[in-house]
């Protein structure tokens, strides 16, 4: 007579044999659907982040694994999904198609084109969620990523592979800084990915048109999750942008990804989490909202030469309320990134644009992400501005000031005026170095404050068209060698005489 253990063993073997024979699809049933979130029963061995397919072809992404059901978000419209419908398990983790053909195109977070320019051929699929490169595969950031904005390249430099936060209230020029950075990558062999999260479609259309007119779409990919689309699209959009950037990084290229903006990303995730009935925490955000952004931004890296030497630079954007950078999401992202560019409303309305607060802005990579020439001219600039801010408050009392203090205040005013820069007009590194060198050497001291911008334009025109030696030497040497400073001094003195003669 068979023992109980033998019977159990035989039943196990029969069950295993049955499972091997069974090759059918794994099907579940929709229990309920609300605001793009679906509860499904019957998918016992589904994985987190696995794709599931609904009856009418809609794709879902599994987020919650519970005892008797799973929670999934619908990537697209949930109008046709009803209670009792069947759901098919795909066995695939959410991935998007990636290829070189994406360059110059506008795609949705699933990698599908939305710009009416035809299909995109792609043989490679990249998982949108990926573990960030480890310490062994990384290299320290040592190569500048020029933004073309004097105030940033001089005082808050960004390196290839860095994560630099752009933070400020709405309407302070955050997107403008990001767009100018894209425009400045022309000819720099950097692939740019602009990720629009929860923005108006009209704003994205205007931005794409501006990039087209400037020739920047030749090296740019736009990933758009519009405000009118499901929260699920806003949730996966930045991960899709990171996956596209990683595709180029792994090929040994340099990529720049801009997340505009992660405040809306966190709001979309909060919406999804609350419908999934995850417990709310501070400001009703779920407890893992820090992990939401940390696992995204950690993917930015400069790879070691043994691993291809590519880089992925991240510029996340965060919107503050009334300048409060101590709120939950801003503090989270500040602690994850390698520094921040802080844009201030007061400066913006005073006409100082870009409205960068040099005191609160910082780059933790610093001089490692600057050329030697820029490092030499920018060190003096930061000191001049710091002294100016401390001394400026005395002038409002009308107190008598000694000549040295007056000179420092005047130099600070000219530095502030010089750092103003119109939108869509990024400057080359050598031009920035030349104009900041002129400031440090006192060439602007003789110029009236209201003539500073005119003087700068006149100087740059002179250096581009008449005395080209200085700019060519700076671009070549990337350092203020004796040869460079001699050529610069000669050009600056010649231009000074010409400008003062013409503006008597």
C-alpha positions as CSV (number, residue, x, y, z in Angstrom):
1,X,0.0,0.0,0.0
2,X,1.4,3.4,-1.0
3,X,2.3,5.7,1.7
4,X,0.9,9.3,1.9
5,X,4.3,10.7,0.9
6,X,4.5,8.5,-2.2
7,X,1.0,9.7,-3.3
8,X,1.9,13.3,-2.8
9,X,5.1,12.8,-4.8
10,X,3.2,11.2,-7.7
11,X,0.7,14.0,-7.7
12,X,3.6,16.5,-7.9
13,X,5.1,14.7,-10.8
14,X,1.8,14.6,-12.7
15,X,1.3,18.3,-12.1
16,X,4.8,19.1,-13.4
17,X,4.2,16.9,-16.5
18,X,0.8,18.7,-17.0
19,X,2.6,22.2,-16.8
20,X,5.2,21.1,-19.4
21,X,2.4,20.0,-21.8
22,X,0.4,23.2,-21.2
23,X,1.4,25.9,-23.7
24,X,-1.7,28.0,-23.7
25,X,-1.9,31.7,-22.9
26,X,-2.2,32.9,-19.4
27,X,-5.5,34.8,-19.1
28,X,-6.9,37.0,-16.3
29,X,-10.1,38.9,-15.8
30,X,-10.8,42.6,-15.3
31,X,-12.3,43.1,-11.9
32,X,-12.7,46.9,-12.0
33,X,-11.4,49.9,-14.0
34,X,-11.1,53.6,-12.9
35,X,-9.1,56.5,-14.2
36,X,-6.7,54.4,-16.2
37,X,-6.1,51.9,-13.4
38,X,-7.3,48.3,-13.8
39,X,-7.6,45.6,-11.1
40,X,-7.1,42.1,-12.6
41,X,-7.7,38.6,-11.1
42,X,-6.3,35.3,-12.3
43,X,-2.7,36.3,-13.2
44,X,-0.9,34.4,-10.5
45,X,2.6,34.5,-11.9
46,X,2.7,37.9,-13.5
47,X,5.8,40.1,-12.9
48,X,6.0,43.7,-11.7
49,X,6.5,46.1,-14.7
50,X,5.3,43.3,-17.1
51,X,3.1,44.3,-20.0
52,X,-0.4,42.8,-20.2
53,X,-2.8,43.0,-23.2
54,X,-6.5,43.8,-23.0
55,X,-9.2,42.5,-25.4
56,X,-9.2,45.5,-27.7
57,X,-5.4,45.7,-28.0
58,X,-4.7,48.2,-25.2
59,X,-1.4,47.7,-23.3
60,X,-1.3,47.7,-19.5
61,X,1.7,47.9,-17.1
62,X,1.5,45.9,-13.9
63,X,2.5,47.9,-10.8
64,X,0.8,46.3,-7.8
65,X,1.1,42.6,-6.9
66,X,-1.5,41.7,-4.3
67,X,-2.7,38.4,-2.8
68,X,-5.8,37.9,-5.0
69,X,-5.3,40.5,-7.7
70,X,-2.9,42.7,-9.5
71,X,-3.1,46.5,-10.3
72,X,-2.1,47.7,-13.7
73,X,-2.1,51.1,-15.4
74,X,-3.4,51.5,-19.0
75,X,-1.0,53.0,-21.5
76,X,-3.5,55.0,-23.4
77,X,-7.3,55.2,-23.3
78,X,-9.3,52.9,-21.0
79,X,-12.7,53.7,-22.6
80,X,-13.1,50.2,-24.1
81,X,-12.0,48.3,-21.1
82,X,-15.0,46.8,-19.1
83,X,-15.4,44.6,-16.1
84,X,-15.3,40.9,-17.0
85,X,-13.1,41.3,-20.1
86,X,-10.1,39.0,-20.5
87,X,-6.5,40.1,-20.0
88,X,-3.6,38.3,-21.6
89,X,-0.2,38.0,-19.9
90,X,2.7,38.8,-22.4
91,X,5.7,37.7,-20.3
92,X,7.6,40.9,-21.4
93,X,8.9,43.7,-19.3
94,X,7.9,47.1,-20.7
95,X,10.5,48.1,-23.4
96,X,10.5,50.6,-26.2
97,X,12.0,50.5,-29.7
98,X,15.1,52.6,-30.1
99,X,17.2,53.4,-33.2
100,X,19.2,56.2,-34.9
101,X,16.1,56.9,-36.9
102,X,14.5,58.5,-33.9
103,X,16.8,61.5,-34.2
104,X,14.8,64.5,-35.5
105,X,11.4,62.9,-34.5
106,X,8.7,63.5,-31.9
107,X,7.6,60.3,-30.2
108,X,5.3,59.2,-27.4
109,X,6.6,57.5,-24.3
110,X,6.2,54.1,-26.0
111,X,8.6,55.1,-28.8
112,X,5.8,55.5,-31.4
113,X,6.0,58.5,-33.7
114,X,3.4,61.3,-33.3
115,X,4.7,63.8,-35.8
116,X,3.1,62.5,-39.0
117,X,6.5,61.9,-40.6
118,X,6.1,58.2,-41.2
119,X,7.1,55.1,-39.2
120,X,10.5,54.6,-37.4
121,X,12.4,51.4,-38.2
122,X,13.9,50.0,-35.0
123,X,15.3,46.5,-34.4
124,X,16.5,47.1,-30.9
125,X,14.3,47.3,-27.8
126,X,15.4,49.0,-24.6
127,X,13.8,48.3,-21.2
128,X,12.5,51.6,-19.8
129,X,13.5,50.5,-16.2
130,X,17.2,49.6,-15.9
131,X,19.8,49.4,-13.1
132,X,22.1,52.4,-13.2
133,X,25.8,51.9,-14.2
134,X,27.9,50.7,-11.2
135,X,31.0,52.4,-9.8
136,X,33.4,50.2,-11.8
137,X,31.8,51.1,-15.1
138,X,31.8,54.8,-14.4
139,X,34.5,57.5,-14.8
140,X,34.7,60.8,-13.0
141,X,33.1,63.7,-14.9
142,X,35.9,65.6,-16.6
143,X,34.5,67.0,-19.9
144,X,32.4,70.1,-20.1
145,X,28.9,70.2,-21.5
146,X,28.7,73.9,-22.6
147,X,25.3,75.4,-22.3
148,X,26.2,78.6,-24.2
149,X,24.9,80.6,-21.2
150,X,27.6,82.8,-19.7
151,X,26.3,82.7,-16.1
152,X,26.1,78.9,-16.1
153,X,29.3,78.0,-18.0
154,X,31.3,80.5,-15.8
155,X,29.8,79.9,-12.3
156,X,27.7,76.7,-12.4
157,X,29.5,74.5,-15.0
158,X,27.9,71.3,-16.2
159,X,30.0,68.2,-17.1
160,X,29.1,65.3,-19.4
161,X,27.6,62.6,-17.2
162,X,26.4,65.1,-14.6
163,X,22.9,65.6,-13.1
164,X,22.2,69.3,-12.7
165,X,18.8,70.4,-11.4
166,X,17.1,73.5,-12.9
167,X,14.8,74.8,-10.2
168,X,12.5,77.8,-9.9
169,X,8.9,79.1,-9.9
170,X,6.8,78.9,-13.0
171,X,7.5,81.5,-15.7
172,X,11.1,82.1,-14.6
173,X,12.8,80.7,-17.8
174,X,13.6,77.1,-16.8
175,X,12.6,75.6,-20.2
176,X,14.5,78.5,-21.9
177,X,17.7,77.5,-20.2
178,X,17.2,73.9,-21.3
179,X,16.4,74.9,-24.9
180,X,19.4,77.2,-25.1
181,X,21.5,74.2,-23.9
182,X,20.1,72.1,-26.7
183,X,20.8,74.8,-29.3
184,X,24.4,75.1,-28.1
185,X,25.1,71.4,-28.8
186,X,25.2,72.1,-32.6
187,X,28.4,70.5,-33.9
188,X,29.3,69.2,-30.4
189,X,28.4,65.5,-31.2
190,X,25.8,65.4,-28.4
191,X,22.4,63.7,-29.0
192,X,19.7,65.6,-27.1
193,X,16.5,64.1,-25.7
194,X,13.8,66.6,-24.6
195,X,11.1,64.8,-22.4
196,X,7.9,66.8,-22.0
197,X,5.9,65.7,-19.1
198,X,2.3,66.9,-18.7
199,X,2.9,70.0,-20.8
200,X,0.4,71.6,-23.2
201,X,0.6,70.1,-26.7
202,X,0.7,73.7,-28.1
203,X,3.8,74.5,-26.0
204,X,5.6,71.3,-27.2
205,X,4.6,72.2,-30.9
206,X,6.1,75.7,-30.5
207,X,9.3,74.3,-29.0
208,X,9.7,71.7,-31.8
209,X,9.2,74.4,-34.4
210,X,11.9,76.6,-32.7
211,X,14.3,73.7,-32.7
212,X,13.6,73.0,-36.4
213,X,14.2,76.6,-37.3
214,X,17.5,76.6,-35.5
215,X,18.6,73.3,-37.1
216,X,18.6,71.6,-33.6
217,X,16.2,68.8,-34.6
218,X,19.1,67.3,-36.6
219,X,20.4,65.9,-33.3
220,X,17.3,66.0,-31.0
221,X,14.6,63.6,-30.1
222,X,11.4,64.9,-28.4
223,X,9.4,62.5,-26.1
224,X,6.0,64.0,-25.4
225,X,3.4,63.0,-22.8
226,X,0.8,65.6,-23.2
227,X,-1.4,67.1,-20.5
228,X,-4.5,65.6,-22.2
229,X,-3.2,62.1,-22.1
230,X,-3.4,59.4,-19.4
231,X,-1.3,59.9,-16.2
232,X,0.4,56.6,-17.1
233,X,2.2,58.3,-20.1
234,X,3.5,61.1,-17.8
235,X,4.7,58.4,-15.4
236,X,6.7,56.4,-17.9
237,X,7.9,59.3,-20.1
238,X,11.1,60.2,-18.2
239,X,12.1,56.5,-18.1
240,X,11.6,56.2,-21.8
241,X,13.8,59.3,-22.3
242,X,16.5,57.7,-20.1
243,X,16.3,54.5,-22.1
244,X,16.8,56.3,-25.4
245,X,19.7,58.2,-23.9
246,X,21.3,55.0,-22.7
247,X,21.0,53.5,-26.2
248,X,23.4,56.2,-27.5
249,X,25.6,56.2,-24.3
250,X,26.2,52.5,-24.7
251,X,27.3,53.1,-28.3
252,X,30.1,55.4,-26.9
253,X,28.2,58.6,-27.8
254,X,27.4,61.6,-25.6
255,X,23.7,62.2,-24.8
256,X,21.8,64.9,-23.0
257,X,18.3,64.3,-21.6
258,X,16.1,67.0,-20.2
259,X,13.1,66.1,-18.0
260,X,10.5,68.9,-18.2
261,X,9.4,68.6,-15.5
262,X,9.7,66.1,-12.6
263,X,7.1,68.0,-10.4
264,X,4.4,67.0,-12.9
265,X,5.9,63.5,-13.0
266,X,5.6,63.2,-9.2
267,X,2.0,64.4,-9.4
268,X,1.1,61.8,-12.1
269,X,2.7,59.1,-9.9
270,X,0.7,60.3,-6.9
271,X,-2.5,60.1,-8.9
272,X,-1.8,56.5,-10.0
273,X,-0.7,55.5,-6.5
274,X,-3.8,56.9,-4.8
275,X,-6.1,55.1,-7.2
276,X,-4.1,51.9,-6.6
277,X,-4.8,52.5,-2.9
278,X,-1.2,52.7,-1.9
279,X,-0.8,54.5,1.5
280,X,-0.2,58.2,1.1
281,X,2.6,60.0,3.0
282,X,3.8,63.6,3.1
283,X,1.8,65.9,0.9
284,X,-0.2,62.7,-0.1
285,X,2.8,61.4,-2.1
286,X,3.5,57.7,-1.7
287,X,6.5,56.7,0.4
288,X,8.6,55.5,-2.5
289,X,8.4,58.9,-4.4
290,X,12.1,59.5,-3.6
291,X,13.0,56.2,-5.2
292,X,10.9,57.2,-8.2
293,X,13.4,60.0,-9.1
294,X,16.6,58.5,-7.6
295,X,16.5,55.4,-9.8
296,X,15.8,57.7,-12.8
297,X,18.6,60.2,-12.2
298,X,21.2,57.7,-11.1
299,X,21.2,56.4,-14.7
300,X,23.1,59.6,-15.8
301,X,26.8,58.6,-16.0
302,X,30.1,59.1,-17.7
303,X,31.3,55.6,-18.7
304,X,34.9,54.5,-18.4
305,X,36.8,54.1,-21.7
306,X,36.8,50.3,-21.2
307,X,33.0,50.4,-21.5
308,X,32.8,52.7,-24.5
309,X,33.4,56.1,-22.9
310,X,29.8,57.4,-23.6
311,X,27.9,59.7,-21.3
312,X,24.4,60.6,-20.4
313,X,23.9,64.0,-18.8
314,X,20.6,64.7,-17.1
315,X,19.0,68.2,-16.6
316,X,15.8,67.6,-14.5
317,X,13.5,70.6,-14.0
318,X,11.5,71.2,-10.8
319,X,8.9,73.8,-10.3
320,X,8.7,75.5,-6.9
321,X,5.8,77.3,-5.3
322,X,6.6,80.9,-4.2
323,X,10.3,80.1,-4.2
324,X,9.9,77.3,-1.6
325,X,12.8,74.9,-2.4
326,X,12.3,73.2,1.0
327,X,9.1,71.5,-0.1
328,X,9.0,67.7,-0.4
329,X,9.7,67.1,-4.1
330,X,12.3,69.9,-4.5
331,X,14.4,68.7,-1.5
332,X,14.2,65.1,-2.8
333,X,15.6,66.0,-6.2
334,X,18.2,68.5,-4.8
335,X,19.6,65.7,-2.7
336,X,19.8,63.3,-5.7
337,X,21.5,65.7,-8.2
338,X,25.0,67.1,-8.4
339,X,24.0,70.7,-8.0
340,X,21.3,73.1,-9.0
341,X,20.7,76.2,-11.1
342,X,18.3,78.3,-9.0
343,X,16.1,80.7,-11.0
344,X,14.6,83.6,-9.0
345,X,11.4,85.4,-9.8
346,X,12.6,88.8,-8.4
347,X,15.6,88.7,-10.7
348,X,13.5,87.7,-13.7
349,X,11.1,90.7,-13.2
350,X,14.0,93.1,-12.7
351,X,15.1,92.1,-16.2
352,X,18.1,90.0,-15.2
353,X,17.6,87.1,-17.6
354,X,18.5,84.3,-17.2
355,X,17.4,84.9,-13.7
356,X,20.2,82.8,-12.0
357,X,20.7,83.4,-8.3
358,X,24.5,82.9,-8.2
359,X,24.4,82.5,-4.4
360,X,22.0,79.6,-4.3
361,X,23.2,77.9,-7.5
362,X,26.0,75.4,-7.2
363,X,27.7,72.7,-9.2
364,X,29.3,69.9,-7.2
365,X,31.5,69.0,-10.1
366,X,32.8,72.5,-10.5
367,X,36.1,73.2,-12.2
368,X,36.4,69.6,-13.4
369,X,33.7,70.5,-15.9
370,X,35.4,73.6,-17.3
371,X,38.2,74.3,-19.8
372,X,41.3,75.8,-18.2
373,X,40.5,79.1,-20.0
374,X,37.0,79.3,-18.6
375,X,38.2,78.3,-15.1
376,X,40.7,81.2,-15.1
377,X,38.3,83.9,-16.2
378,X,35.3,82.7,-14.1
379,X,37.1,82.6,-10.7
380,X,37.5,86.3,-10.6
381,X,33.9,86.8,-11.8
382,X,32.4,85.0,-8.8
383,X,34.6,87.0,-6.4
384,X,33.5,90.3,-8.0
385,X,29.8,89.4,-7.9
386,X,30.1,88.2,-4.2
387,X,31.8,91.5,-3.2
388,X,29.3,93.5,-5.2
389,X,26.3,91.9,-3.4
390,X,27.8,92.7,0.0
391,X,28.6,96.3,-0.8
392,X,25.5,97.1,-2.9
393,X,23.3,97.4,0.2
394,X,25.4,100.3,1.5
395,X,24.7,102.4,-1.6
396,X,21.0,102.8,-0.8
397,X,21.9,104.8,2.4
398,X,23.8,107.3,0.3
399,X,26.8,107.0,2.6
400,X,30.2,108.3,1.4
401,X,32.3,105.5,-0.1
402,X,36.0,105.4,-0.8
403,X,37.2,105.0,-4.4
404,X,38.1,101.3,-4.1
405,X,34.6,100.4,-2.9
406,X,33.0,102.5,-5.6
407,X,35.1,100.7,-8.2
408,X,34.1,97.3,-6.8
409,X,30.4,98.3,-7.0
410,X,30.7,99.6,-10.5
411,X,32.6,96.4,-11.6
412,X,29.7,94.3,-10.0
413,X,27.1,96.3,-11.8
414,X,28.8,95.7,-15.1
415,X,29.3,92.0,-14.4
416,X,25.6,91.7,-13.7
417,X,24.7,93.6,-16.9
418,X,27.2,91.4,-18.9
419,X,25.6,88.1,-17.6
420,X,22.2,89.1,-19.1
421,X,21.7,87.1,-22.2
422,X,18.7,87.0,-24.7
423,X,16.9,83.7,-25.3
424,X,17.9,81.5,-28.3
425,X,21.4,83.2,-28.4
426,X,23.9,80.8,-26.8
427,X,27.5,81.8,-27.0
428,X,30.6,79.8,-28.0
429,X,33.1,79.0,-25.2
430,X,35.9,81.1,-26.8
431,X,33.5,84.1,-27.1
432,X,32.5,83.8,-23.5
433,X,36.1,83.6,-22.4
434,X,37.0,86.7,-24.4
435,X,34.2,88.9,-23.1
436,X,34.8,87.8,-19.4
437,X,38.5,88.3,-19.8
438,X,37.7,91.9,-21.0
439,X,35.6,92.4,-17.9
440,X,38.4,91.1,-15.5
441,X,41.0,93.3,-17.2
442,X,39.0,96.4,-16.7
443,X,38.0,97.1,-20.4
444,X,34.4,97.6,-19.3
445,X,35.2,100.0,-16.5
446,X,35.3,103.0,-18.9
447,X,32.0,102.0,-20.5
448,X,28.7,103.5,-19.3
449,X,26.4,101.0,-17.7
450,X,23.7,101.4,-20.4
451,X,26.3,100.8,-23.1
452,X,27.7,97.5,-21.7
453,X,25.6,95.2,-24.0
454,X,26.3,97.4,-27.0
455,X,30.0,97.2,-26.2
456,X,29.9,93.4,-25.8
457,X,28.2,93.0,-29.2
458,X,30.7,95.4,-30.8
459,X,33.6,93.4,-29.3
460,X,32.3,90.1,-30.4
461,X,31.7,91.4,-34.0
462,X,35.2,92.8,-34.0
463,X,36.7,89.5,-32.8
464,X,34.7,87.4,-35.3
465,X,35.2,89.6,-38.4
466,X,38.4,91.7,-38.0
467,X,40.8,90.2,-35.5
468,X,40.1,86.5,-35.7
469,X,43.4,85.3,-34.2
470,X,42.3,85.5,-30.5
471,X,39.1,83.5,-30.8
472,X,40.9,80.8,-32.9
473,X,43.7,80.5,-30.3
474,X,41.2,80.1,-27.4
475,X,39.3,77.5,-29.3
476,X,42.5,75.6,-30.1
477,X,44.4,75.9,-26.8
478,X,41.4,76.0,-24.4
479,X,43.8,77.7,-22.0
480,X,45.0,81.3,-21.4
481,X,48.6,80.7,-22.4
482,X,51.0,83.6,-23.0
483,X,50.3,83.5,-26.7
484,X,46.5,83.6,-26.1
485,X,46.6,86.5,-23.6
486,X,49.0,88.5,-25.9
487,X,46.6,88.1,-28.9
488,X,43.6,88.9,-26.7
489,X,45.2,92.1,-25.1
490,X,46.2,93.3,-28.6
491,X,42.6,92.8,-30.0
492,X,40.9,94.2,-26.9
493,X,43.0,97.4,-27.0
494,X,42.4,98.0,-30.7
495,X,38.7,97.5,-30.2
496,X,38.6,99.8,-27.2
497,X,40.1,102.7,-29.1
498,X,37.8,102.1,-32.0
499,X,34.7,101.9,-29.8
500,X,35.5,105.0,-27.7
501,X,36.3,106.9,-30.8
502,X,32.9,106.0,-32.4
503,X,30.9,106.7,-29.2
504,X,32.2,110.0,-28.1
